[in-house]
């Protein structure tokens, strides 16, 4: 996968040289290019922003600067153009899987009050695929950190990125519920024991224990996942546990009883 990151702080993405991400770049599984938006801004000061039309606080990034940057970056190609925005759809694990199948991403990282909205309409008029994404219900100072989060979620799904691909299957959201708690040696640490079942040698019991712990954690922290039927593959024992936790499973959708 090729990834082009456009920002006024291109060195922000040096963090992507670390860990598995950096190894994937070394192996050639990923190509990552950091592009300085100011290289496309005119004048000695290379200004990329101006005051908002209609007044108000902050500054808005100029459309012409972004247009020049995208024209040179995209050329005659057909990447998926992404941009972090608090007013865009929430980026989910499902979306990460979809995005991981792309061959080329161009990520536009805005600052200040954001990028002039006309840029995205202009992109679509040229036939370029353009999508905004949001990583959570909060505001960041710029799109760079959101871009890194999104890329971590996407690129770890690319074949060969992870050393053990099976570890992906057990993670939160992959099976519709949160992941169970994790433990390692020693079995007794500072007087605190890990769950006994984990050293029983009975893989069936261990799997059932982890499934139940995941369901309990989902009930406690993210009941919305159960309400949205993210765990459609409920077995009889799953249903029994959820009913013990106060869920009504008699209707079309699970509902937590008051």
CORRA-V140994 format. One record per residue. N is the residue number from 1. RES is the residue in one letter. SS is DSSP state (~ for helix, > for strand, _ for the rest). NEAR is the number of other C-alpha atoms within 12 Angstrom. Layout:
BEGIN
n->N res->RES ss->SS near->NEAR
n->N res->RES ss->SS near->NEAR
END
This chain:
BEGIN
n->1 res->X ss->_ near->32
n->2 res->X ss->> near->31
n->3 res->X ss->> near->36
n->4 res->X ss->> near->35
n->5 res->X ss->> near->42
n->6 res->X ss->> near->43
n->7 res->X ss->> near->37
n->8 res->X ss->_ near->32
n->9 res->X ss->_ near->23
n->10 res->X ss->~ near->28
n->11 res->X ss->~ near->19
n->12 res->X ss->~ near->24
n->13 res->X ss->~ near->33
n->14 res->X ss->~ near->19
n->15 res->X ss->~ near->21
n->16 res->X ss->~ near->32
n->17 res->X ss->~ near->22
n->18 res->X ss->_ near->15
n->19 res->X ss->~ near->17
n->20 res->X ss->~ near->24
n->21 res->X ss->~ near->34
n->22 res->X ss->~ near->24
n->23 res->X ss->~ near->22
n->24 res->X ss->~ near->28
n->25 res->X ss->~ near->23
n->26 res->X ss->~ near->17
n->27 res->X ss->~ near->14
n->28 res->X ss->_ near->15
n->29 res->X ss->_ near->25
n->30 res->X ss->_ near->32
n->31 res->X ss->> near->25
n->32 res->X ss->> near->32
n->33 res->X ss->> near->26
n->34 res->X ss->> near->31
n->35 res->X ss->> near->28
n->36 res->X ss->> near->29
n->37 res->X ss->~ near->37
n->38 res->X ss->~ near->26
n->39 res->X ss->~ near->26
n->40 res->X ss->~ near->28
n->41 res->X ss->_ near->23
n->42 res->X ss->_ near->18
n->43 res->X ss->_ near->11
n->44 res->X ss->_ near->10
n->45 res->X ss->_ near->11
n->46 res->X ss->_ near->17
n->47 res->X ss->_ near->23
n->48 res->X ss->_ near->34
n->49 res->X ss->> near->29
n->50 res->X ss->> near->24
n->51 res->X ss->> near->20
n->52 res->X ss->_ near->20
n->53 res->X ss->_ near->16
n->54 res->X ss->_ near->9
n->55 res->X ss->_ near->10
n->56 res->X ss->_ near->11
n->57 res->X ss->_ near->13
n->58 res->X ss->_ near->18
n->59 res->X ss->> near->22
n->60 res->X ss->> near->29
n->61 res->X ss->> near->34
n->62 res->X ss->_ near->33
n->63 res->X ss->~ near->30
n->64 res->X ss->~ near->27
n->65 res->X ss->~ near->33
n->66 res->X ss->~ near->42
n->67 res->X ss->~ near->30
n->68 res->X ss->~ near->25
n->69 res->X ss->~ near->34
n->70 res->X ss->~ near->39
n->71 res->X ss->~ near->24
n->72 res->X ss->~ near->19
n->73 res->X ss->~ near->32
n->74 res->X ss->~ near->30
n->75 res->X ss->_ near->15
n->76 res->X ss->_ near->12
n->77 res->X ss->_ near->20
n->78 res->X ss->_ near->23
n->79 res->X ss->_ near->29
n->80 res->X ss->> near->32
n->81 res->X ss->> near->37
n->82 res->X ss->> near->38
n->83 res->X ss->> near->44
n->84 res->X ss->> near->41
n->85 res->X ss->_ near->37
n->86 res->X ss->_ near->26
n->87 res->X ss->_ near->20
n->88 res->X ss->_ near->17
n->89 res->X ss->_ near->18
n->90 res->X ss->> near->22
n->91 res->X ss->_ near->31
n->92 res->X ss->_ near->22
n->93 res->X ss->~ near->31
n->94 res->X ss->~ near->20
n->95 res->X ss->~ near->25
n->96 res->X ss->~ near->26
n->97 res->X ss->~ near->24
n->98 res->X ss->~ near->18
n->99 res->X ss->~ near->32
n->100 res->X ss->_ near->28
n->101 res->X ss->_ near->21
n->102 res->X ss->_ near->26
n->103 res->X ss->_ near->23
n->104 res->X ss->> near->28
n->105 res->X ss->> near->38
n->106 res->X ss->> near->42
n->107 res->X ss->> near->44
n->108 res->X ss->> near->48
n->109 res->X ss->_ near->42
n->110 res->X ss->_ near->42
n->111 res->X ss->> near->33
n->112 res->X ss->_ near->25
n->113 res->X ss->_ near->28
n->114 res->X ss->_ near->35
n->115 res->X ss->> near->36
n->116 res->X ss->_ near->30
n->117 res->X ss->_ near->26
n->118 res->X ss->~ near->18
n->119 res->X ss->~ near->32
n->120 res->X ss->~ near->26
n->121 res->X ss->~ near->18
n->122 res->X ss->~ near->21
n->123 res->X ss->~ near->27
n->124 res->X ss->~ near->17
n->125 res->X ss->~ near->12
n->126 res->X ss->_ near->19
n->127 res->X ss->_ near->17
n->128 res->X ss->_ near->25
n->129 res->X ss->> near->25
n->130 res->X ss->> near->28
n->131 res->X ss->> near->29
n->132 res->X ss->> near->33
n->133 res->X ss->> near->31
n->134 res->X ss->> near->27
n->135 res->X ss->_ near->32
n->136 res->X ss->_ near->19
n->137 res->X ss->_ near->15
n->138 res->X ss->_ near->13
n->139 res->X ss->_ near->19
n->140 res->X ss->_ near->22
n->141 res->X ss->_ near->18
n->142 res->X ss->> near->28
n->143 res->X ss->~ near->37
n->144 res->X ss->~ near->34
n->145 res->X ss->~ near->33
n->146 res->X ss->~ near->36
n->147 res->X ss->~ near->41
n->148 res->X ss->~ near->30
n->149 res->X ss->~ near->26
n->150 res->X ss->~ near->36
n->151 res->X ss->~ near->41
n->152 res->X ss->~ near->31
n->153 res->X ss->~ near->31
n->154 res->X ss->~ near->33
n->155 res->X ss->~ near->41
n->156 res->X ss->_ near->35
n->157 res->X ss->_ near->36
n->158 res->X ss->_ near->29
n->159 res->X ss->_ near->20
n->160 res->X ss->_ near->22
n->161 res->X ss->_ near->29
n->162 res->X ss->_ near->24
n->163 res->X ss->_ near->17
n->164 res->X ss->_ near->14
n->165 res->X ss->~ near->15
n->166 res->X ss->~ near->13
n->167 res->X ss->~ near->15
n->168 res->X ss->~ near->25
n->169 res->X ss->~ near->19
n->170 res->X ss->~ near->22
n->171 res->X ss->_ near->24
n->172 res->X ss->_ near->27
n->173 res->X ss->_ near->28
n->174 res->X ss->_ near->25
n->175 res->X ss->_ near->26
n->176 res->X ss->_ near->31
n->177 res->X ss->_ near->38
n->178 res->X ss->_ near->32
n->179 res->X ss->_ near->29
n->180 res->X ss->_ near->25
n->181 res->X ss->_ near->22
n->182 res->X ss->_ near->16
n->183 res->X ss->_ near->18
n->184 res->X ss->_ near->13
n->185 res->X ss->_ near->14
n->186 res->X ss->_ near->14
n->187 res->X ss->_ near->17
n->188 res->X ss->> near->14
n->189 res->X ss->> near->12
n->190 res->X ss->_ near->9
n->191 res->X ss->_ near->8
n->192 res->X ss->> near->12
n->193 res->X ss->> near->16
n->194 res->X ss->_ near->19
n->195 res->X ss->_ near->23
n->196 res->X ss->~ near->16
n->197 res->X ss->~ near->19
n->198 res->X ss->~ near->24
n->199 res->X ss->~ near->19
n->200 res->X ss->_ near->15
n->201 res->X ss->_ near->11
n->202 res->X ss->_ near->13
n->203 res->X ss->~ near->13
n->204 res->X ss->~ near->13
n->205 res->X ss->~ near->17
n->206 res->X ss->~ near->20
n->207 res->X ss->~ near->19
n->208 res->X ss->~ near->21
n->209 res->X ss->~ near->27
n->210 res->X ss->~ near->27
n->211 res->X ss->~ near->33
n->212 res->X ss->~ near->29
n->213 res->X ss->~ near->24
n->214 res->X ss->~ near->35
n->215 res->X ss->~ near->40
n->216 res->X ss->~ near->30
n->217 res->X ss->~ near->24
n->218 res->X ss->~ near->29
n->219 res->X ss->~ near->32
n->220 res->X ss->~ near->19
n->221 res->X ss->~ near->15
n->222 res->X ss->_ near->22
n->223 res->X ss->~ near->28
n->224 res->X ss->~ near->21
n->225 res->X ss->~ near->29
n->226 res->X ss->~ near->35
n->227 res->X ss->~ near->25
n->228 res->X ss->_ near->17
n->229 res->X ss->_ near->21
n->230 res->X ss->_ near->25
n->231 res->X ss->_ near->29
n->232 res->X ss->_ near->19
n->233 res->X ss->_ near->15
n->234 res->X ss->_ near->23
n->235 res->X ss->_ near->15
n->236 res->X ss->~ near->12
n->237 res->X ss->~ near->16
n->238 res->X ss->~ near->28
n->239 res->X ss->~ near->25
n->240 res->X ss->~ near->17
n->241 res->X ss->~ near->24
n->242 res->X ss->~ near->34
n->243 res->X ss->~ near->22
n->244 res->X ss->~ near->18
n->245 res->X ss->_ near->24
n->246 res->X ss->_ near->19
n->247 res->X ss->> near->25
n->248 res->X ss->> near->21
n->249 res->X ss->_ near->25
n->250 res->X ss->_ near->13
n->251 res->X ss->_ near->11
n->252 res->X ss->_ near->11
n->253 res->X ss->_ near->18
n->254 res->X ss->_ near->27
n->255 res->X ss->> near->23
n->256 res->X ss->> near->24
n->257 res->X ss->_ near->16
n->258 res->X ss->_ near->7
END
